[in-house]
Amino acid sequence: MTLELEDRVAIGELIALHGHLVDDGQLDRLGELFTPDVVYDMSDFGQDPLVGLAALRQAALALGDGNPVAHHVTNIVVREEPDGRVRARSKGLGVRADGTCGSLTYYDLLVRTPDGWRISHRTLTARRVPLNGVHRSG
């Protein structure tokens, strides 16, 4: 499979849509973003991976006021692997109700479905150290 420009645009819009739906509390629309059996891996945040749309929705509701008030995504890079899989890497910024914010990286595995592109696996890694710690090693 060769990724066409239309695929890249659709994937970028899909990734951007996440923040709009979640920030608007439209958790019933998560199926527009993710496959029904999505794996949402937040191990880097000390949580077990979530599996499935219901688990994602339930986790967001359980977090309640701990959720960011704004999810922003940027720096989306899409690539096709030699085995045909499609991956995207993007930066995320979360703004909390108290005005503080955090940064993370999304690593997504995407699949084309009859309804368009969907994320089948998402891994979140926190950005905690400038330059990923490189400046400390020498």
DRENTOR-865656 format. One record per residue: residue in one letter; residue number from 1; x, y, z of N, C-alpha, C in turn. Coordinates in nm, 2 decimals. Layout:
residues N
+---+-----+--------+--------+--------+--------+--------+--------+--------+--------+--------+
! r !   k !     nu !     nv !     nw !    cau !    cav !    caw !     cu !     cv !     cw !
+---+-----+--------+--------+--------+--------+--------+--------+--------+--------+--------+
! A ! NUM !      X !      Y !      Z !      X !      Y !      Z !      X !      Y !      Z !
...
+---+-----+--------+--------+--------+--------+--------+--------+--------+--------+--------+
//
This chain:
residues 138
+---+-----+--------+--------+--------+--------+--------+--------+--------+--------+--------+
! r !   k !     nu !     nv !     nw !    cau !    cav !    caw !     cu !     cv !     cw !
+---+-----+--------+--------+--------+--------+--------+--------+--------+--------+--------+
! M !   1 !   0.08 !  -0.12 !   0.00 !   0.00 !   0.00 !   0.00 !   0.09 !   0.12 !   0.00 !
! T !   2 !   0.06 !   0.22 !  -0.08 !   0.12 !   0.35 !  -0.08 !   0.03 !   0.45 !  -0.03 !
! L !   3 !   0.08 !   0.53 !   0.07 !   0.00 !   0.63 !   0.13 !  -0.01 !   0.75 !   0.03 !
! E !   4 !  -0.13 !   0.78 !  -0.01 !  -0.16 !   0.90 !  -0.09 !  -0.17 !   1.02 !   0.00 !
! L !   5 !  -0.16 !   1.14 !  -0.07 !  -0.18 !   1.26 !   0.01 !  -0.31 !   1.27 !   0.08 !
! E !   6 !  -0.42 !   1.22 !   0.02 !  -0.55 !   1.21 !   0.08 !  -0.55 !   1.13 !   0.21 !
! D !   7 !  -0.47 !   1.02 !   0.21 !  -0.46 !   0.94 !   0.33 !  -0.39 !   1.02 !   0.44 !
! R !   8 !  -0.28 !   1.08 !   0.41 !  -0.20 !   1.16 !   0.51 !  -0.29 !   1.27 !   0.57 !
! V !   9 !  -0.37 !   1.34 !   0.48 !  -0.45 !   1.45 !   0.53 !  -0.56 !   1.39 !   0.63 !
! A !  10 !  -0.62 !   1.28 !   0.59 !  -0.72 !   1.21 !   0.67 !  -0.67 !   1.17 !   0.80 !
! I !  11 !  -0.55 !   1.11 !   0.80 !  -0.49 !   1.07 !   0.93 !  -0.46 !   1.19 !   1.02 !
! G !  12 !  -0.41 !   1.29 !   0.96 !  -0.38 !   1.41 !   1.04 !  -0.51 !   1.47 !   1.10 !
! E !  13 !  -0.61 !   1.47 !   1.03 !  -0.74 !   1.52 !   1.08 !  -0.80 !   1.43 !   1.18 !
! L !  14 !  -0.78 !   1.30 !   1.17 !  -0.82 !   1.20 !   1.26 !  -0.75 !   1.22 !   1.40 !
! I !  15 !  -0.62 !   1.24 !   1.39 !  -0.55 !   1.26 !   1.52 !  -0.59 !   1.39 !   1.58 !
! A !  16 !  -0.61 !   1.50 !   1.50 !  -0.65 !   1.63 !   1.56 !  -0.79 !   1.62 !   1.62 !
! L !  17 !  -0.88 !   1.54 !   1.56 !  -1.02 !   1.53 !   1.61 !  -1.03 !   1.48 !   1.75 !
! H !  18 !  -0.93 !   1.40 !   1.79 !  -0.93 !   1.34 !   1.93 !  -0.95 !   1.45 !   2.03 !
! G !  19 !  -0.87 !   1.56 !   2.02 !  -0.88 !   1.67 !   2.12 !  -1.02 !   1.73 !   2.12 !
! H !  20 !  -1.07 !   1.75 !   2.00 !  -1.21 !   1.82 !   1.99 !  -1.31 !   1.73 !   2.06 !
! L !  21 !  -1.31 !   1.60 !   2.03 !  -1.42 !   1.52 !   2.08 !  -1.40 !   1.50 !   2.23 !
! V !  22 !  -1.28 !   1.48 !   2.28 !  -1.26 !   1.46 !   2.42 !  -1.29 !   1.59 !   2.50 !
! D !  23 !  -1.24 !   1.70 !   2.45 !  -1.26 !   1.82 !   2.52 !  -1.41 !   1.86 !   2.53 !
! D !  24 !  -1.48 !   1.82 !   2.42 !  -1.62 !   1.85 !   2.42 !  -1.71 !   1.75 !   2.50 !
! G !  25 !  -1.64 !   1.65 !   2.55 !  -1.71 !   1.54 !   2.63 !  -1.79 !   1.45 !   2.54 !
! Q !  26 !  -1.76 !   1.44 !   2.41 !  -1.83 !   1.36 !   2.32 !  -1.77 !   1.22 !   2.31 !
! L !  27 !  -1.77 !   1.15 !   2.43 !  -1.71 !   1.02 !   2.44 !  -1.78 !   0.91 !   2.37 !
! D !  28 !  -1.91 !   0.94 !   2.34 !  -1.98 !   0.84 !   2.26 !  -1.94 !   0.84 !   2.11 !
! R !  29 !  -1.85 !   0.93 !   2.07 !  -1.80 !   0.93 !   1.94 !  -1.66 !   0.88 !   1.92 !
! L !  30 !  -1.61 !   0.81 !   2.03 !  -1.47 !   0.76 !   2.02 !  -1.45 !   0.66 !   1.91 !
! G !  31 !  -1.56 !   0.60 !   1.87 !  -1.55 !   0.50 !   1.75 !  -1.52 !   0.57 !   1.62 !
! E !  32 !  -1.52 !   0.70 !   1.62 !  -1.48 !   0.78 !   1.50 !  -1.33 !   0.79 !   1.50 !
! L !  33 !  -1.26 !   0.76 !   1.61 !  -1.12 !   0.78 !   1.62 !  -1.05 !   0.64 !   1.63 !
! F !  34 !  -1.11 !   0.55 !   1.70 !  -1.04 !   0.43 !   1.73 !  -1.12 !   0.30 !   1.69 !
! T !  35 !  -1.04 !   0.19 !   1.67 !  -1.11 !   0.07 !   1.64 !  -1.18 !   0.02 !   1.76 !
! P !  36 !  -1.28 !  -0.07 !   1.75 !  -1.35 !  -0.11 !   1.87 !  -1.26 !  -0.18 !   1.97 !
! D !  37 !  -1.15 !  -0.25 !   1.92 !  -1.06 !  -0.32 !   2.01 !  -0.93 !  -0.25 !   2.03 !
! V !  38 !  -0.94 !  -0.11 !   2.03 !  -0.82 !  -0.03 !   2.04 !  -0.74 !  -0.07 !   2.17 !
! V !  39 !  -0.61 !  -0.06 !   2.16 !  -0.53 !  -0.07 !   2.28 !  -0.47 !   0.07 !   2.31 !
! Y !  40 !  -0.50 !   0.13 !   2.43 !  -0.46 !   0.26 !   2.46 !  -0.36 !   0.24 !   2.58 !
! D !  41 !  -0.23 !   0.25 !   2.55 !  -0.13 !   0.22 !   2.64 !  -0.07 !   0.34 !   2.71 !
! M !  42 !  -0.11 !   0.35 !   2.84 !  -0.06 !   0.46 !   2.93 !   0.03 !   0.40 !   3.03 !
! S !  43 !   0.11 !   0.30 !   3.00 !   0.20 !   0.24 !   3.10 !   0.30 !   0.34 !   3.15 !
! D !  44 !   0.34 !   0.43 !   3.07 !   0.44 !   0.53 !   3.11 !   0.38 !   0.63 !   3.22 !
! F !  45 !   0.25 !   0.62 !   3.24 !   0.19 !   0.70 !   3.34 !   0.15 !   0.62 !   3.46 !
! G !  46 !   0.20 !   0.49 !   3.46 !   0.17 !   0.40 !   3.57 !   0.04 !   0.33 !   3.57 !
! Q !  47 !  -0.03 !   0.33 !   3.45 !  -0.16 !   0.27 !   3.44 !  -0.15 !   0.15 !   3.34 !
! D !  48 !  -0.23 !   0.05 !   3.36 !  -0.24 !  -0.06 !   3.27 !  -0.30 !  -0.01 !   3.14 !
! P !  49 !  -0.26 !  -0.08 !   3.03 !  -0.33 !  -0.04 !   2.90 !  -0.48 !  -0.06 !   2.91 !
! L !  50 !  -0.55 !   0.03 !   2.84 !  -0.69 !   0.01 !   2.83 !  -0.72 !  -0.06 !   2.69 !
! V !  51 !  -0.82 !  -0.15 !   2.69 !  -0.85 !  -0.22 !   2.57 !  -1.00 !  -0.20 !   2.54 !
! G !  52 !  -1.03 !  -0.15 !   2.43 !  -1.17 !  -0.13 !   2.38 !  -1.22 !   0.01 !   2.41 !
! L !  53 !  -1.32 !   0.05 !   2.33 !  -1.38 !   0.18 !   2.34 !  -1.45 !   0.20 !   2.48 !
! A !  54 !  -1.52 !   0.10 !   2.53 !  -1.59 !   0.11 !   2.66 !  -1.49 !   0.14 !   2.77 !
! A !  55 !  -1.37 !   0.08 !   2.76 !  -1.27 !   0.10 !   2.87 !  -1.22 !   0.24 !   2.86 !
! L !  56 !  -1.20 !   0.30 !   2.74 !  -1.15 !   0.44 !   2.72 !  -1.25 !   0.53 !   2.78 !
! R !  57 !  -1.38 !   0.51 !   2.74 !  -1.49 !   0.60 !   2.79 !  -1.49 !   0.60 !   2.94 !
! Q !  58 !  -1.49 !   0.48 !   3.00 !  -1.50 !   0.46 !   3.14 !  -1.39 !   0.52 !   3.22 !
! A !  59 !  -1.27 !   0.51 !   3.16 !  -1.15 !   0.57 !   3.22 !  -1.16 !   0.72 !   3.22 !
! A !  60 !  -1.20 !   0.78 !   3.11 !  -1.22 !   0.93 !   3.11 !  -1.32 !   0.98 !   3.21 !
! L !  61 !  -1.43 !   0.91 !   3.22 !  -1.53 !   0.94 !   3.31 !  -1.48 !   0.93 !   3.46 !
! A !  62 !  -1.41 !   0.82 !   3.48 !  -1.36 !   0.80 !   3.62 !  -1.26 !   0.91 !   3.66 !
! L !  63 !  -1.18 !   0.96 !   3.56 !  -1.08 !   1.06 !   3.59 !  -1.15 !   1.20 !   3.62 !
! G !  64 !  -1.27 !   1.21 !   3.56 !  -1.35 !   1.33 !   3.59 !  -1.28 !   1.46 !   3.58 !
! D !  65 !  -1.27 !   1.54 !   3.69 !  -1.21 !   1.67 !   3.68 !  -1.06 !   1.67 !   3.67 !
! G !  66 !  -1.00 !   1.55 !   3.68 !  -0.86 !   1.53 !   3.65 !  -0.82 !   1.53 !   3.51 !
! N !  67 !  -0.92 !   1.53 !   3.42 !  -0.89 !   1.53 !   3.28 !  -0.84 !   1.67 !   3.24 !
! P !  68 !  -0.76 !   1.68 !   3.14 !  -0.72 !   1.82 !   3.09 !  -0.85 !   1.89 !   3.03 !
! V !  69 !  -0.85 !   2.02 !   3.04 !  -0.96 !   2.09 !   2.98 !  -0.93 !   2.11 !   2.83 !
! A !  70 !  -0.81 !   2.09 !   2.79 !  -0.77 !   2.11 !   2.65 !  -0.66 !   2.01 !   2.61 !
! H !  71 !  -0.69 !   1.94 !   2.50 !  -0.59 !   1.85 !   2.44 !  -0.55 !   1.91 !   2.31 !
! H !  72 !  -0.42 !   1.94 !   2.29 !  -0.37 !   2.00 !   2.17 !  -0.27 !   1.90 !   2.11 !
! V !  73 !  -0.27 !   1.88 !   1.98 !  -0.18 !   1.79 !   1.91 !  -0.11 !   1.87 !   1.80 !
! T !  74 !   0.02 !   1.84 !   1.78 !   0.10 !   1.90 !   1.68 !   0.21 !   1.81 !   1.63 !
! N !  75 !   0.28 !   1.85 !   1.53 !   0.40 !   1.78 !   1.48 !   0.37 !   1.64 !   1.44 !
! I !  76 !   0.26 !   1.62 !   1.36 !   0.22 !   1.49 !   1.32 !   0.31 !   1.44 !   1.21 !
! V !  77 !   0.37 !   1.32 !   1.22 !   0.45 !   1.26 !   1.12 !   0.39 !   1.12 !   1.09 !
! V !  78 !   0.36 !   1.10 !   0.97 !   0.30 !   0.97 !   0.92 !   0.39 !   0.90 !   0.84 !
! R !  79 !   0.41 !   0.77 !   0.86 !   0.50 !   0.69 !   0.78 !   0.44 !   0.55 !   0.76 !
! E !  80 !   0.47 !   0.50 !   0.64 !   0.43 !   0.36 !   0.61 !   0.55 !   0.27 !   0.63 !
! E !  81 !   0.53 !   0.17 !   0.71 !   0.64 !   0.07 !   0.74 !   0.66 !  -0.02 !   0.62 !
! P !  82 !   0.78 !  -0.08 !   0.61 !   0.81 !  -0.18 !   0.50 !   0.71 !  -0.29 !   0.50 !
! D !  83 !   0.65 !  -0.33 !   0.61 !   0.55 !  -0.44 !   0.61 !   0.41 !  -0.39 !   0.58 !
! G !  84 !   0.40 !  -0.26 !   0.55 !   0.27 !  -0.20 !   0.51 !   0.19 !  -0.14 !   0.62 !
! R !  85 !   0.23 !  -0.16 !   0.74 !   0.16 !  -0.09 !   0.85 !   0.18 !   0.06 !   0.85 !
! V !  86 !   0.09 !   0.13 !   0.90 !   0.09 !   0.28 !   0.90 !   0.10 !   0.33 !   1.04 !
! R !  87 !   0.20 !   0.41 !   1.07 !   0.22 !   0.46 !   1.20 !   0.23 !   0.61 !   1.20 !
! A !  88 !   0.19 !   0.67 !   1.31 !   0.20 !   0.82 !   1.32 !   0.26 !   0.85 !   1.45 !
! R !  89 !   0.33 !   0.96 !   1.46 !   0.39 !   1.01 !   1.58 !   0.35 !   1.15 !   1.59 !
! S !  90 !   0.31 !   1.20 !   1.71 !   0.27 !   1.34 !   1.72 !   0.29 !   1.38 !   1.86 !
! K !  91 !   0.30 !   1.51 !   1.88 !   0.32 !   1.57 !   2.01 !   0.18 !   1.61 !   2.07 !
! G !  92 !   0.16 !   1.59 !   2.20 !   0.04 !   1.64 !   2.26 !   0.07 !   1.73 !   2.38 !
! L !  93 !  -0.01 !   1.83 !   2.39 !  -0.01 !   1.92 !   2.51 !  -0.14 !   1.91 !   2.58 !
! G !  94 !  -0.14 !   1.89 !   2.71 !  -0.26 !   1.89 !   2.78 !  -0.26 !   2.01 !   2.88 !
! V !  95 !  -0.37 !   2.09 !   2.88 !  -0.38 !   2.20 !   2.97 !  -0.48 !   2.16 !   3.07 !
! R !  96 !  -0.44 !   2.18 !   3.20 !  -0.53 !   2.14 !   3.31 !  -0.61 !   2.26 !   3.35 !
! A !  97 !  -0.72 !   2.24 !   3.43 !  -0.80 !   2.34 !   3.48 !  -0.73 !   2.45 !   3.56 !
! D !  98 !  -0.62 !   2.42 !   3.62 !  -0.54 !   2.51 !   3.70 !  -0.44 !   2.59 !   3.62 !
! G !  99 !  -0.44 !   2.57 !   3.49 !  -0.35 !   2.64 !   3.40 !  -0.22 !   2.57 !   3.37 !
! T ! 100 !  -0.18 !   2.47 !   3.45 !  -0.06 !   2.40 !   3.42 !  -0.08 !   2.31 !   3.30 !
! C ! 101 !   0.03 !   2.27 !   3.24 !   0.02 !   2.18 !   3.13 !   0.13 !   2.08 !   3.13 !
! G ! 102 !   0.11 !   1.98 !   3.05 !   0.21 !   1.87 !   3.03 !   0.22 !   1.84 !   2.89 !
! S ! 103 !   0.33 !   1.77 !   2.86 !   0.36 !   1.73 !   2.72 !   0.38 !   1.58 !   2.71 !
! L ! 104 !   0.34 !   1.53 !   2.60 !   0.36 !   1.39 !   2.57 !   0.38 !   1.36 !   2.42 !
! T ! 105 !   0.41 !   1.24 !   2.39 !   0.42 !   1.20 !   2.25 !   0.32 !   1.08 !   2.23 !
! Y ! 106 !   0.25 !   1.09 !   2.13 !   0.16 !   0.98 !   2.09 !   0.23 !   0.90 !   1.98 !
! Y ! 107 !   0.22 !   0.77 !   2.00 !   0.27 !   0.68 !   1.90 !   0.15 !   0.59 !   1.86 !
! D ! 108 !   0.10 !   0.61 !   1.73 !  -0.02 !   0.55 !   1.69 !   0.01 !   0.45 !   1.58 !
! L ! 109 !  -0.07 !   0.33 !   1.58 !  -0.08 !   0.24 !   1.47 !  -0.21 !   0.26 !   1.41 !
! L ! 110 !  -0.22 !   0.28 !   1.28 !  -0.35 !   0.31 !   1.22 !  -0.39 !   0.20 !   1.12 !
! V ! 111 !  -0.52 !   0.18 !   1.10 !  -0.57 !   0.09 !   1.00 !  -0.68 !   0.15 !   0.92 !
! R ! 112 !  -0.69 !   0.11 !   0.80 !  -0.79 !   0.17 !   0.71 !  -0.91 !   0.07 !   0.73 !
! T ! 113 !  -1.03 !   0.13 !   0.76 !  -1.15 !   0.05 !   0.78 !  -1.25 !   0.10 !   0.67 !
! P ! 114 !  -1.36 !   0.03 !   0.66 !  -1.46 !   0.08 !   0.57 !  -1.51 !   0.22 !   0.60 !
! D ! 115 !  -1.50 !   0.26 !   0.72 !  -1.54 !   0.40 !   0.76 !  -1.43 !   0.50 !   0.76 !
! G ! 116 !  -1.31 !   0.46 !   0.71 !  -1.20 !   0.55 !   0.71 !  -1.09 !   0.50 !   0.81 !
! W ! 117 !  -0.99 !   0.59 !   0.82 !  -0.87 !   0.55 !   0.91 !  -0.91 !   0.55 !   1.05 !
! R ! 118 !  -0.86 !   0.46 !   1.13 !  -0.88 !   0.45 !   1.27 !  -0.75 !   0.41 !   1.34 !
! I ! 119 !  -0.74 !   0.46 !   1.47 !  -0.62 !   0.42 !   1.55 !  -0.65 !   0.29 !   1.62 !
! S ! 120 !  -0.57 !   0.19 !   1.59 !  -0.59 !   0.06 !   1.66 !  -0.50 !   0.04 !   1.78 !
! H ! 121 !  -0.39 !   0.11 !   1.79 !  -0.31 !   0.11 !   1.91 !  -0.24 !   0.24 !   1.93 !
! R ! 122 !  -0.25 !   0.30 !   2.05 !  -0.20 !   0.42 !   2.08 !  -0.11 !   0.41 !   2.21 !
! T ! 123 !   0.01 !   0.45 !   2.20 !   0.10 !   0.45 !   2.32 !   0.13 !   0.60 !   2.35 !
! L ! 124 !   0.12 !   0.64 !   2.48 !   0.15 !   0.77 !   2.53 !   0.28 !   0.76 !   2.61 !
! T ! 125 !   0.37 !   0.85 !   2.58 !   0.49 !   0.87 !   2.66 !   0.50 !   1.01 !   2.71 !
! A ! 126 !   0.53 !   1.03 !   2.83 !   0.54 !   1.16 !   2.89 !   0.67 !   1.22 !   2.85 !
! R ! 127 !   0.67 !   1.35 !   2.84 !   0.79 !   1.43 !   2.81 !   0.83 !   1.49 !   2.95 !
! R ! 128 !   0.93 !   1.44 !   3.02 !   0.96 !   1.49 !   3.15 !   1.09 !   1.56 !   3.16 !
! V ! 129 !   1.18 !   1.54 !   3.06 !   1.32 !   1.59 !   3.07 !   1.35 !   1.66 !   2.94 !
! P ! 130 !   1.41 !   1.78 !   2.95 !   1.45 !   1.85 !   2.82 !   1.55 !   1.76 !   2.75 !
! L ! 131 !   1.54 !   1.77 !   2.62 !   1.63 !   1.70 !   2.52 !   1.63 !   1.55 !   2.55 !
! N ! 132 !   1.53 !   1.50 !   2.61 !   1.52 !   1.36 !   2.65 !   1.64 !   1.31 !   2.73 !
! G ! 133 !   1.70 !   1.40 !   2.80 !   1.81 !   1.37 !   2.89 !   1.95 !   1.36 !   2.83 !
! V ! 134 !   1.96 !   1.39 !   2.70 !   2.08 !   1.38 !   2.62 !   2.19 !   1.47 !   2.69 !
! H ! 135 !   2.15 !   1.59 !   2.73 !   2.25 !   1.68 !   2.78 !   2.31 !   1.64 !   2.92 !
! R ! 136 !   2.25 !   1.54 !   2.98 !   2.30 !   1.49 !   3.11 !   2.40 !   1.38 !   3.09 !
! S ! 137 !   2.42 !   1.33 !   2.97 !   2.50 !   1.21 !   2.96 !   2.65 !   1.24 !   2.93 !
! G ! 138 !   2.69 !   1.36 !   2.92 !   2.83 !   1.38 !   2.88 !   2.88 !   1.49 !   2.96 !
+---+-----+--------+--------+--------+--------+--------+--------+--------+--------+--------+
//
